[in-house]
């Protein structure tokens, strides 16, 4: 593995020129990047990197970079330089691009420059580094450089470029998307690398007559003469004692207090203090603890690495440059500018498509809601119509129900029974025949009046039904008379025999 790394590193070996030396020029355009970069084994379950050009790009080949692929993961990966970088005599430029297609909730996208002789297998968040540079996002605010001054970073899905230049005179410059944010600013102004150069003189004290009050009360603004005699609250003159108030059990009744309309709050007025001398400060003297380091920000750098924690993955790192040759860095800057413009046009088109899709979905949802509301109204109207028609239909059916429940079958059953009994008794004795006829009469006389009375007393029953039942009742005596005749004929035949 070491041999492979060594041979692979030759492809990106330090390139010296009259203008400077390039220690790292990594654009991830080939599939051999794993030969050049080593994943740390210091932690288990690290997130995995993979090559990706993202979901959109100006040029798919040049846009290919190293992407984080797993959420809620630590990432640790590094690559060595072919030679040690030393910026003690010339500017050292660190430059790379980051594309955050997924909005970063909390996580770093920064690059670390590692000291000479670093151990790639043990590289993690506790490892020593010389420079840590790049975006670090966590929470609602974006912050960068982990310095005392905060530098906002772009928060969109396009590719952005970051450049840090460390000067040999202990100053630095910062470039974000081609815009110069800091130019030769002293490092000690952004980082507490030194003890303070001066301190307040501990032997000095503020003079007794020193006036440090900026304002005083206006002596011409005084309270009204009777101000202290006017109460803020007075008993409510309109309040009256309740009728059920019992002085013995409730005590003496007192009206509740209200704001006194004659009372006006007096607020003192302040004016600038003519005797104000300003904030007193002790004079500054050299700090005996301060010691300037002539080698501050002069590094011996042996490699670069990405040591990150990301809640949301998807960051794409590309075009990582560590060089003292500004022309090399500028070449990638110009390429980025062209691609960035094209990406902007792509993003605008994608945003327009997304907006159109969202508007269509909203319109479809509104139309569906309107249709549902229309159907609900129609169903409600139908139910209302049915409720209005139902009482009429019930009234029309009531007579039919009464007619159907009339005991007509019982009235018709009598002749059949009588006829059957008479037929069976043709050869019976006169006593038996008479007994049968008597039973028929009793049955007829007992049942028929009930039927007639039941129909007559019901007011809902139509007259036709009553008449029909009476008619049937009248017909039944005729049947009995016929049976009587048959009986006499039977007796006559019996006598003849």
Rosetta blueprint (number, residue, H / E / L):
1 X L
2 X H
3 X H
4 X H
5 X H
6 X H
7 X H
8 X H
9 X H
10 X H
11 X L
12 X L
13 X L
14 X L
15 X E
16 X E
17 X L
18 X L
19 X L
20 X L
21 X E
22 X E
23 X E
24 X E
25 X E
26 X E
27 X L
28 X L
29 X L
30 X L
31 X L
32 X L
33 X H
34 X H
35 X H
36 X H
37 X L
38 X E
39 X E
40 X L
41 X L
42 X L
43 X L
44 X L
45 X L
46 X L
47 X L
48 X L
49 X E
50 X E
51 X E
52 X E
53 X L
54 X L
55 X L
56 X L
57 X L
58 X L
59 X L
60 X H
61 X H
62 X H
63 X H
64 X L
65 X E
66 X E
67 X E
68 X E
69 X L
70 X L
71 X L
72 X L
73 X E
74 X E
75 X E
76 X E
77 X E
78 X E
79 X E
80 X E
81 X E
82 X E
83 X E
84 X E
85 X E
86 X E
87 X L
88 X L
89 X L
90 X L
91 X L
92 X E
93 X E
94 X E
95 X E
96 X E
97 X E
98 X E
99 X E
100 X E
101 X L
102 X L
103 X L
104 X L
105 X L
106 X E
107 X E
108 X E
109 X E
110 X E
111 X E
112 X E
113 X E
114 X E
115 X E
116 X L
117 X L
118 X L
119 X L
120 X H
121 X H
122 X H
123 X L
124 X L
125 X L
126 X L
127 X L
128 X L
129 X L
130 X L
131 X E
132 X E
133 X E
134 X E
135 X E
136 X E
137 X E
138 X E
139 X L
140 X L
141 X L
142 X E
143 X E
144 X E
145 X L
146 X L
147 X L
148 X L
149 X L
150 X L
151 X L
152 X L
153 X L
154 X L
155 X L
156 X L
157 X L
158 X L
159 X E
160 X E
161 X E
162 X E
163 X E
164 X E
165 X E
166 X E
167 X E
168 X L
169 X L
170 X L
171 X E
172 X E
173 X E
174 X E
175 X E
176 X E
177 X L
178 X L
179 X E
180 X E
181 X E
182 X E
183 X E
184 X E
185 X E
186 X E
187 X H
188 X H
189 X H
190 X H
191 X L
192 X L
193 X L
194 X L
195 X L
196 X L
197 X L
198 X E
199 X E
200 X E
201 X L
202 X L
203 X L
204 X L
205 X L
206 X L
207 X L
208 X L
209 X L
210 X L
211 X L
212 X L
213 X L
214 X L
215 X E
216 X E
217 X E
218 X L
219 X L
220 X L
221 X L
222 X L
223 X L
224 X L
225 X L
226 X L
227 X H
228 X H
229 X H
230 X L
231 X L
232 X L
233 X E
234 X E
235 X E
236 X L
237 X L
238 X L
239 X L
240 X L
241 X L
242 X L
243 X L
244 X L
245 X L
246 X L
247 X H
248 X H
249 X H
250 X H
251 X L
252 X L
253 X L
254 X L
255 X L
256 X L
257 X E
258 X E
259 X E
260 X L
261 X L
262 X L
263 X L
264 X L
265 X L
266 X L
267 X L
268 X L
269 X L
270 X E
271 X E
272 X E
273 X L
274 X L
275 X L
276 X L
277 X L
278 X L
279 X L
280 X L
281 X L
282 X L
283 X L
284 X E
285 X E
286 X E
287 X L
288 X L
289 X L
290 X L
291 X L
292 X L
293 X L
294 X L
295 X L
296 X L
297 X L
298 X L
299 X L
300 X E
301 X E
302 X E
303 X E
304 X E
305 X E
306 X E
307 X E
308 X E
309 X E
310 X E
311 X L
312 X L
313 X L
314 X L
315 X E
316 X E
317 X E
318 X E
319 X E
320 X E
321 X E
322 X E
323 X E
324 X L
325 X L
326 X H
327 X H
328 X H
329 X H
330 X H
331 X H
332 X H
333 X H
334 X H
335 X H
336 X H
337 X H
338 X H
339 X H
340 X H
341 X H
342 X H
343 X H
344 X H
345 X H
346 X H
347 X H
348 X H
349 X H
350 X H
351 X H
352 X H
353 X H
354 X H
355 X H
356 X H
357 X H
358 X H
359 X H
360 X H
361 X H
362 X H
363 X H
364 X H
365 X H
366 X H
367 X H
368 X H
369 X H
370 X H
371 X H
372 X H
373 X H
374 X H
375 X H
376 X H
377 X H
378 X H
379 X H
380 X H
381 X H
382 X H
383 X H
384 X H
385 X H
386 X H
387 X H
388 X H
389 X H
390 X H
391 X H
392 X H
393 X H
394 X H
395 X H
396 X H
397 X H
398 X H
399 X H
400 X H
401 X H
402 X H
403 X H
404 X H
405 X L
406 X L
407 X L
408 X H
409 X H
410 X H
411 X H
412 X H
413 X H
414 X H
415 X H
416 X H
417 X H
418 X H
419 X H
420 X H
421 X H
422 X H
423 X H
424 X H
425 X L
426 X L
427 X L
428 X L
429 X L
430 X H
431 X H
432 X H
433 X H
434 X H
435 X H
436 X H
437 X H
438 X H
439 X H
440 X H
441 X H
442 X H
443 X H
444 X H
445 X H
446 X H
447 X H
448 X H
449 X H
450 X H
451 X H
452 X H
453 X H
454 X H
455 X H
456 X H
457 X H
458 X L
459 X L
460 X L
461 X L
462 X L
463 X H
464 X H
465 X H
466 X H
467 X H
468 X H
469 X H
470 X H
471 X H
472 X H
473 X H
474 X H
475 X H
476 X H
477 X H
478 X H
479 X H
480 X H
481 X H
482 X H
483 X H
484 X H
485 X H
486 X H
487 X H
488 X H
489 X H
490 X H
491 X H
492 X H
493 X H
494 X H
495 X H
496 X H
497 X L
